[in-house]
Amino acid sequence: MDILRLLDSSGWIDGYEIQEYRRWADGFYRKIKIIFADQSILFAREYIDESERNYSFHWQSESGAMLARWDNAPHHKHIATFPHHKHLRSEEIVASGAISLEEILEFIGKTAFGA
C-alpha cells in the first residue's frame, strides 16, 4: 500500500492505525486513523472498485472539534461539484472536487505544518 510509505515518511505525522483494510481484484476498502504532530486526527475511509468510489476524510482537533471534512455522500445537490463537497469548521458546505487521501495529507501538511 503506497499510502504507508507516505505516512511513514511524513515528519508531521505522529502515528496511524489501519482500522480496516480489504483488497480484491478490482478495488479496495480502507479505514485509517492518522494522528498528526499537533495531535489533530484524520479519520479516512475509502471504498474503490471498478465502478464506484466513496470516501470521507474527517479532520478534527485533539479536542474533537471538526476542522474540515471532505466526502462524496450524495446529499448536497445544490453544490456545483455534487456529490463531492467539503464541510468547513464554520458549518458551511462548499464545492470540492473528487479528492484522494494523498491530496488530503498534502493539504494538511501545508496548512497545519508548512510542509
N, CA, C and O of each residue as an XYZ file, in Angstrom:
460
protein
N       0.861     -1.181      0.000
C       0.000      0.000      0.000
C       0.900      1.234      0.000
O       1.598      1.499      0.979
N       0.881      1.990     -1.105
C       1.722      3.177     -1.242
C       1.479      4.214     -0.161
O       2.398      4.940      0.219
N       0.265      4.290      0.332
C      -0.046      5.296      1.351
C       0.809      5.086      2.599
O       1.112      6.050      3.301
N       1.198      3.858      2.885
C       2.020      3.596      4.072
C       3.374      4.277      3.966
O       3.888      4.784      4.963
N       3.957      4.296      2.783
C       5.236      4.998      2.599
C       5.082      6.470      2.920
O       5.944      7.057      3.574
N       3.998      7.069      2.471
C       3.740      8.477      2.742
C       3.540      8.711      4.237
O       4.103      9.650      4.799
N       2.751      7.874      4.874
C       2.505      8.018      6.306
C       3.792      7.853      7.109
O       4.023      8.577      8.078
N       4.622      6.906      6.708
C       5.869      6.645      7.425
C       6.929      7.712      7.183
O       7.812      7.894      8.021
N       6.865      8.414      6.071
C       7.922      9.362      5.736
C       7.591     10.812      6.072
O       8.454     11.679      5.931
N       6.377     11.099      6.510
C       5.979     12.474      6.823
C       6.331     12.786      8.273
O       5.792     12.175      9.195
N       7.225     13.728      8.465
C       7.688     14.076      9.804
C       6.627     14.685     10.698
O       6.806     14.730     11.915
N       5.541     15.149     10.138
C       4.480     15.780     10.920
C       3.335     14.821     11.238
O       2.297     15.233     11.756
N       3.529     13.552     10.926
C       2.567     12.519     11.305
C       3.148     11.744     12.481
O       4.204     11.124     12.364
N       2.451     11.784     13.618
C       2.914     11.091     14.835
C       2.661      9.591     14.777
O       3.451      8.806     15.300
N       1.567      9.193     14.146
C       1.252      7.777     14.076
C      -0.027      7.553     13.306
O      -0.726      8.495     12.931
N      -0.320      6.287     13.078
C      -1.543      5.937     12.369
C      -1.946      4.519     12.761
O      -1.135      3.712     13.216
N      -3.219      4.257     12.567
C      -3.775      2.931     12.850
C      -4.624      2.514     11.659
O      -5.583      3.201     11.308
N      -4.282      1.411     11.045
C      -5.115      0.867      9.974
C      -6.219      0.076     10.663
O      -5.989     -1.022     11.170
N      -7.403      0.639     10.675
C      -8.517      0.027     11.390
C      -9.188     -1.065     10.581
O      -9.746     -2.014     11.133
N      -9.128     -0.919      9.264
C      -9.690     -1.963      8.397
C      -9.068     -1.816      7.016
O      -8.880     -0.704      6.523
N      -8.756     -2.932      6.406
C      -8.237     -2.924      5.039
C      -8.646     -4.216      4.356
O      -8.368     -5.310      4.848
N      -9.307     -4.078      3.222
C      -9.690     -5.226      2.397
C      -9.348     -4.901      0.957
O      -9.581     -3.787      0.489
N      -8.807     -5.860      0.271
C      -8.454     -5.684     -1.138
C      -9.018     -6.847     -1.940
O      -9.045     -7.981     -1.462
N      -9.467     -6.568     -3.152
C      -9.948     -7.596     -4.060
C      -9.434     -7.242     -5.455
O      -8.745     -6.236     -5.618
N      -9.751     -8.036     -6.437
C      -9.157     -7.910     -7.772
C      -9.293     -6.512     -8.367
O      -8.354     -6.017     -8.991
N     -10.444     -5.867     -8.185
C     -10.657     -4.578     -8.842
C     -10.921     -3.431     -7.866
O     -11.538     -2.434     -8.241
N     -10.461     -3.560     -6.623
C     -10.680     -2.458     -5.699
C     -10.213     -2.737     -4.288
O      -9.558     -3.741     -4.005
N     -10.573     -1.809     -3.408
C     -10.193     -1.951     -2.006
C     -11.091     -1.104     -1.114
O     -11.808     -0.220     -1.582
N     -11.034     -1.393      0.168
C     -11.659     -0.577      1.205
C     -10.606     -0.373      2.282
O      -9.956     -1.322      2.721
N     -10.444      0.884      2.705
C      -9.514      1.145      3.800
C     -10.101      2.173      4.747
O     -10.793      3.110      4.351
N      -9.795      1.954      6.010
C     -10.223      2.851      7.073
C      -8.998      3.070      7.956
O      -8.488      2.133      8.571
N      -8.528      4.328      8.012
C      -7.282      4.645      8.693
C      -7.501      5.835      9.618
O      -8.181      6.795      9.256
N      -6.927      5.767     10.801
C      -6.902      6.877     11.751
C      -5.471      7.397     11.772
O      -4.536      6.642     12.037
N      -5.299      8.693     11.491
C      -3.967      9.297     11.404
C      -3.870     10.406     12.447
O      -4.729     11.284     12.521
N      -2.822     10.350     13.242
C      -2.599     11.357     14.284
C      -1.408     12.211     13.874
O      -0.333     11.697     13.564
N      -1.618     13.524     13.878
C      -0.592     14.464     13.451
C       0.191     14.996     14.652
O      -0.185     14.777     15.804
N       1.282     15.695     14.358
C       2.182     16.199     15.400
C       1.473     17.136     16.381
O       1.854     17.203     17.549
N       0.445     17.860     15.919
C      -0.312     18.745     16.814
C      -1.447     18.014     17.525
O      -2.269     18.635     18.199
N      -1.487     16.699     17.370
C      -2.487     15.800     17.954
C      -3.869     15.922     17.316
O      -4.832     15.350     17.826
N      -3.982     16.659     16.206
C      -5.231     16.595     15.443
C      -5.281     15.225     14.789
O      -4.262     14.545     14.664
N      -6.471     14.828     14.376
C      -6.695     13.463     13.881
C      -7.439     13.527     12.558
O      -8.344     14.340     12.376
N      -7.045     12.660     11.642
C      -7.774     12.471     10.395
C      -8.341     11.060     10.385
O      -7.602     10.088     10.535
N      -9.647     10.950     10.208
C     -10.308      9.666     10.022
C     -10.574      9.537      8.525
O     -11.359     10.301      7.963
N      -9.926      8.581      7.886
C     -10.012      8.424      6.439
C     -10.698      7.105      6.092
O     -10.309      6.043      6.579
N     -11.726      7.186      5.241
C     -12.407      5.982      4.741
C     -12.527      6.101      3.237
O     -12.946      7.133      2.713
N     -12.152      5.028      2.544
C     -12.274      4.989      1.091
C     -12.717      3.610      0.646
O     -12.231      2.588      1.132
N     -13.653      3.609     -0.291
C     -14.080      2.385     -0.957
C     -13.925      2.646     -2.450
O     -14.479      3.611     -2.977
N     -13.181      1.795     -3.122
C     -12.961      1.966     -4.550
C     -13.091      0.608     -5.233
O     -12.482     -0.374     -4.807
N     -13.894      0.564     -6.300
C     -13.919     -0.613     -7.170
C     -14.013     -0.113     -8.606
O     -13.897      1.089     -8.847
N     -14.217     -0.999     -9.549
C     -14.183     -0.602    -10.962
C     -15.306      0.354    -11.357
O     -15.198      1.028    -12.382
N     -16.372      0.430    -10.578
C     -17.492      1.286    -10.964
C     -17.926      2.294     -9.894
O     -18.872      3.052    -10.108
N     -17.255      2.309     -8.767
C     -17.723      3.151     -7.664
C     -16.545      3.636     -6.823
O     -15.545      2.935     -6.667
N     -16.682      4.858     -6.282
C     -15.711      5.382     -5.322
C     -16.472      6.183     -4.280
O     -17.180      7.135     -4.608
N     -16.323      5.794     -3.032
C     -16.919      6.519     -1.912
C     -15.810      6.875     -0.941
O     -14.915      6.071     -0.681
N     -15.876      8.082     -0.409
C     -14.838      8.492      0.527
C     -15.370      9.478      1.555
O     -16.367     10.165      1.334
N     -14.679      9.524      2.676
C     -14.913     10.510      3.718
C     -13.591     10.720      4.435
O     -12.974      9.769      4.916
N     -13.162     11.979      4.501
C     -11.943     12.351      5.212
C     -12.328     13.397      6.241
O     -12.624     14.540      5.893
N     -12.325     13.010      7.497
C     -12.779     13.876      8.586
C     -11.576     14.264      9.431
O     -10.963     13.417     10.080
N     -11.241     15.560      9.420
C     -10.093     16.090     10.170
C     -10.624     16.858     11.368
O     -11.445     17.763     11.223
N     -10.151     16.491     12.546
C     -10.630     17.147     13.752
C      -9.471     17.487     14.681
O      -8.393     16.898     14.599
N      -9.716     18.449     15.563
C      -8.710     18.845     16.544
C      -8.584     17.761     17.610
O      -9.382     16.825     17.662
N      -7.580     17.904     18.446
C      -7.384     16.950     19.537
C      -8.614     16.878     20.440
O      -8.925     15.820     20.986
N      -9.312     18.006     20.596
C     -10.499     18.046     21.460
C     -11.757     17.532     20.767
O     -12.807     17.422     21.398
N     -11.664     17.215     19.477
C     -12.809     16.666     18.754
C     -13.563     17.658     17.892
O     -14.544     17.288     17.247
N     -13.123     18.926     17.865
C     -13.790     19.919     17.020
C     -13.429     19.676     15.555
O     -12.256     19.505     15.221
N     -14.432     19.662     14.688
C     -14.178     19.436     13.275
C     -13.378     20.592     12.691
O     -13.721     21.757     12.896
N     -12.324     20.275     11.972
C     -11.548     21.274     11.244
C     -12.008     21.323      9.787
O     -12.134     22.405      9.214
N     -12.258     20.167      9.192
C     -12.788     20.067      7.830
C     -13.170     18.618      7.567
O     -12.642     17.698      8.192
N     -14.097     18.430      6.632
C     -14.450     17.074      6.196
C     -14.759     17.122      4.707
O     -15.522     17.968      4.239
N     -14.162     16.215      3.990
C     -14.396     16.058      2.560
C     -15.120     14.736      2.363
O     -14.726     13.722      2.938
N     -16.172     14.736      1.558
C     -16.837     13.467      1.256
C     -17.631     13.581     -0.025
O     -17.774     14.661     -0.599
N     -18.145     12.442     -0.461
C     -18.969     12.447     -1.670
C     -20.308     11.758     -1.433
O     -20.881     11.153     -2.340
N     -20.796     11.860     -0.196
C     -22.145     11.365      0.085
C     -23.123     12.232     -0.716
O     -22.999     13.456     -0.702
N     -24.083     11.631     -1.407
C     -24.949     12.383     -2.328
C     -26.110     13.095     -1.641
O     -27.270     12.811     -1.939
N     -25.810     14.019     -0.724
C     -26.896     14.696     -0.015
C     -26.853     16.219     -0.086
O     -27.626     16.876      0.612
N     -25.981     16.803     -0.901
C     -25.946     18.264     -1.058
C     -26.034     18.594     -2.546
O     -25.059     19.022     -3.165
N     -27.208     18.387     -3.096
C     -27.413     18.516     -4.538
C     -27.237     19.945     -5.047
O     -27.053     20.148     -6.247
N     -27.288     20.927     -4.169
C     -27.140     22.327     -4.570
C     -25.681     22.730     -4.791
O     -25.421     23.810     -5.321
N     -24.738     21.896     -4.402
C     -23.312     22.189     -4.554
C     -22.904     21.896     -6.008
O     -23.258     20.848     -6.549
N     -22.178     22.798     -6.626
C     -21.803     22.671     -8.045
C     -20.998     21.410     -8.332
O     -21.052     20.882     -9.443
N     -20.259     20.926     -7.352
C     -19.425     19.738     -7.562
C     -20.094     18.464     -7.058
O     -19.420     17.458     -6.837
N     -21.411     18.496     -6.873
C     -22.175     17.343     -6.388
C     -21.719     16.070     -7.090
O     -21.574     16.070     -8.313
N     -21.495     15.011     -6.370
C     -21.711     14.817     -4.937
C     -20.506     15.211     -4.064
O     -20.581     15.124     -2.838
N     -19.415     15.636     -4.677
C     -18.206     15.983     -3.922
C     -18.382     17.329     -3.234
O     -18.859     18.287     -3.842
N     -17.990     17.398     -1.947
C     -18.120     18.639     -1.198
C     -17.210     18.623      0.026
O     -16.632     17.599      0.392
N     -17.108     19.797      0.640
C     -16.253     19.960      1.821
C     -17.049     20.682      2.898
O     -17.688     21.701      2.637
N     -17.001     20.143      4.107
C     -17.609     20.772      5.273
C     -16.527     21.580      5.974
O     -15.437     21.070      6.235
N     -16.823     22.828      6.276
C     -15.859     23.681      6.962
C     -16.207     23.785      8.440
O     -17.327     23.486      8.855
N     -15.253     24.203      9.202
C     -15.439     24.337     10.655
C     -16.597     25.286     10.969
O     -17.234     25.153     12.014
N     -16.872     26.229     10.090
C     -17.967     27.183     10.285
C     -19.332     26.556      9.989
O     -20.355     27.240     10.031
N     -19.344     25.269      9.693
C     -20.539     24.509      9.321
C     -21.022     24.823      7.906
O     -22.086     24.367      7.486
N     -20.235     25.600      7.185
C     -20.543     25.874      5.787
C     -20.148     24.662      4.942
O     -19.188     23.961      5.261
N     -20.891     24.424      3.871
C     -20.596     23.338      2.938
C     -20.266     23.983      1.599
O     -21.045     24.773      1.065
N     -19.091     23.631      1.062
C     -18.614     24.279     -0.152
C     -18.243     23.244     -1.210
O     -18.097     22.057     -0.921
N     -18.097     23.725     -2.433
C     -17.705     22.860     -3.545
C     -16.298     22.316     -3.322
O     -15.430     22.988     -2.765
N     -16.103     21.096     -3.767
C     -14.793     20.442     -3.700
C     -14.806     19.314     -4.711
O     -15.746     18.519     -4.742
N     -13.791     19.235     -5.525
C     -13.719     18.150     -6.490
C     -13.385     16.842     -5.804
O     -13.095     16.809     -4.608
N     -13.430     15.768     -6.567
C     -13.019     14.463     -6.042
C     -11.601     14.595     -5.517
O     -10.765     15.244     -6.145
N     -11.324     13.995     -4.385
C     -10.033     14.177     -3.724
C      -9.563     12.847     -3.149
O     -10.373     12.001     -2.767
N      -8.264     12.675     -3.095
C      -7.687     11.424     -2.594
C      -7.075     11.630     -1.214
O      -6.870     12.762     -0.778
N      -6.790     10.541     -0.543
C      -6.128     10.612      0.760
C      -4.774     11.296      0.626
O      -4.401     12.094      1.486
N      -4.044     11.003     -0.422
C      -2.749     11.642     -0.636
C      -2.895     13.159     -0.748
O      -2.084     13.899     -0.192
N      -3.916     13.624     -1.460
C      -4.160     15.065     -1.599
C      -4.574     15.693     -0.269
O      -4.185     16.822      0.031
N      -5.352     14.979      0.520
C      -5.745     15.476      1.842
C      -4.514     15.632      2.726
O      -4.356     16.647      3.404
N      -3.648     14.631      2.719
C      -2.426     14.709      3.533
C      -1.541     15.868      3.075
O      -0.936     16.546      3.905
N      -1.460     16.096      1.787
C      -0.689     17.228      1.277
C      -1.293     18.544      1.761
O      -0.565     19.445      2.177
N      -2.622     18.658      1.707
C      -3.307     19.861      2.174
C      -3.043     20.094      3.663
O      -2.695     21.205      4.061
N      -3.204     19.065      4.478
C      -2.997     19.210      5.928
C      -1.532     19.541      6.208
O      -1.236     20.384      7.056
N      -0.624     18.886      5.506
C       0.787     19.180      5.695
C       1.125     20.632      5.431
O       1.852     21.250      6.209
N       0.609     21.185      4.343
C       0.860     22.586      4.002
C       0.132     23.541      4.942
O       0.706     24.527      5.403
N      -1.136     23.243      5.223
C      -1.965     24.125      6.021
C      -1.522     24.191      7.485
O      -1.395     25.274      8.057
N      -1.292     23.034      8.074
C      -1.023     22.995      9.512
C       0.460     22.966      9.874
O       0.840     23.348     10.981
N       1.295     22.514      8.943
C       2.701     22.296      9.298
C       3.685     22.953      8.345
O       4.895     22.824      8.532
N       3.202     23.649      7.333
C       4.085     24.304      6.385
C       4.959     23.344      5.597
O       6.018     23.718      5.093
N       4.506     22.111      5.500
C       5.309     21.071      4.813
C       5.159     21.162      3.313
O       5.758     20.372      2.583
